[in-house]
């Protein structure tokens, strides 16, 4: 490994980490609760949802990095996929509420782990689909 590869690895890792922090912060603005306060309080449902969403975004970012030589392209793909997953999650949440009377945000806030896992798994499933598209 030469010096250029090592520097590139650091730049891509730092850039990706910053983007993931920003995306998770933006996501937390759209929940009815404060993610970090709930995690500190021991709410495992919120923790599971948060971890699964972080894993999903990390997987998308890793797939976009693996498929391009452009850091900018990889970051843009991650941002677009975040927005896509955000809207898809809202649609599925609405459908689950109307069809099954499941309020994922409320159940997650109450600490019901199944609700948190279901909410997070929506993002993991979306990430798998998006990553398959990215990898071609």
C-alpha positions in Angstrom: 0.0 0.0 0.0 1.3 3.4 -0.9 0.9 6.7 0.9 -1.8 7.9 -1.5 -4.0 4.9 -0.7 -3.6 5.4 3.0 -4.5 9.1 2.8 -7.5 8.3 0.5 -8.7 5.7 3.0 -8.6 8.3 5.8 -10.4 10.9 3.8 -13.1 8.5 2.6 -13.6 7.2 6.2 -13.8 10.6 7.8 -16.1 11.9 5.0 -18.4 8.9 5.3 -18.5 9.1 9.1 -19.4 12.8 9.0 -22.1 12.1 6.5 -23.6 9.2 8.6 -23.6 11.5 11.7 -25.4 14.2 9.7 -28.0 11.7 8.3 -28.7 10.2 11.7 -29.1 13.7 13.2 -31.5 14.7 10.4 -33.4 11.4 10.9 -33.7 12.1 14.6 -35.4 15.5 13.9 -38.4 13.6 12.4 -39.2 11.3 15.3 -41.6 12.2 18.1 -38.8 11.6 20.6 -35.1 12.5 21.2 -33.2 9.4 20.0 -30.1 10.0 22.1 -32.1 10.8 25.3 -34.1 7.6 24.8 -31.0 5.6 24.2 -29.3 7.0 27.3 -32.5 6.2 29.3 -32.2 2.5 28.2 -35.0 2.4 25.6 -34.0 -0.7 23.7 -36.6 -0.2 21.0 -35.2 3.2 20.1 -31.7 1.7 20.3 -32.6 -1.1 17.9 -34.2 1.3 15.4 -31.2 3.6 15.6 -28.7 0.8 15.1 -30.6 -0.7 12.2 -30.9 2.6 10.5 -27.2 3.3 11.0 -26.4 -0.1 9.6 -28.6 0.4 6.6 -27.0 3.8 5.8 -23.5 2.4 6.3 -24.3 -0.5 4.0 -25.5 1.9 1.3 -22.4 4.1 1.7 -20.1 1.1 1.6 -21.8 -0.1 -1.6 -21.6 3.3 -3.2 -17.9 3.6 -2.3 -17.2 0.2 -3.7 -18.8 1.1 -7.0 -17.2 4.5 -7.7 -13.9 6.2 -7.6 -15.5 9.6 -6.8 -16.0 10.5 -3.2 -18.6 13.1 -4.2 -20.6 10.6 -6.2 -20.6 8.1 -3.2 -21.7 10.8 -0.8 -24.5 12.0 -3.2 -25.8 8.4 -3.7 -25.9 8.0 0.1 -27.8 11.3 0.5 -30.3 10.4 -2.3 -30.8 7.0 -0.8 -31.5 8.5 2.6 -34.2 10.7 1.2 -35.7 7.8 -0.7 -35.7 5.6 2.3 -37.2 8.4 4.4 -40.2 8.8 2.1 -40.6 5.0 1.6 -40.6 4.6 5.4 -43.3 7.3 5.8 -45.5 5.5 3.2 -45.1 2.1 4.9 -45.7 3.6 8.3 -48.9 5.2 7.0 -50.0 1.9 5.5 -49.2 0.0 8.7 -51.2 2.5 10.7 -54.2 2.4 8.4 -54.2 -1.4 7.8 -52.9 -2.8 11.0 -53.4 0.1 13.5 -49.6 0.0 14.2 -48.1 3.3 15.2 -44.3 2.5 14.9 -43.1 5.8 16.4 -45.4 5.6 19.4 -44.6 1.9 20.0 -40.9 2.5 19.7 -41.1 5.5 22.1 -42.9 3.2 24.6 -40.0 0.8 24.4 -41.7 -2.0 22.5 -38.7 -3.7 20.9 -40.8 -5.3 18.2 -41.9 -1.9 17.0 -38.3 -0.6 16.9 -37.0 -3.7 15.1 -39.8 -3.4 12.5 -39.1 0.3 12.0 -35.4 -0.3 11.6 -35.9 -3.3 9.4 -37.7 -1.1 6.9 -34.4 0.7 6.3 -32.3 -2.5 6.2 -34.6 -3.9 3.5 -34.5 -0.7 1.5 -30.8 -0.6 1.9 -30.4 -4.1 0.5 -32.5 -3.1 -2.5 -30.7 0.1 -3.1 -27.3 -1.5 -2.7 -28.2 -4.2 -5.2 -29.0 -1.5 -7.7 -25.8 0.4 -6.9 -23.6 -2.7 -7.4 -25.4 -3.5 -10.7 
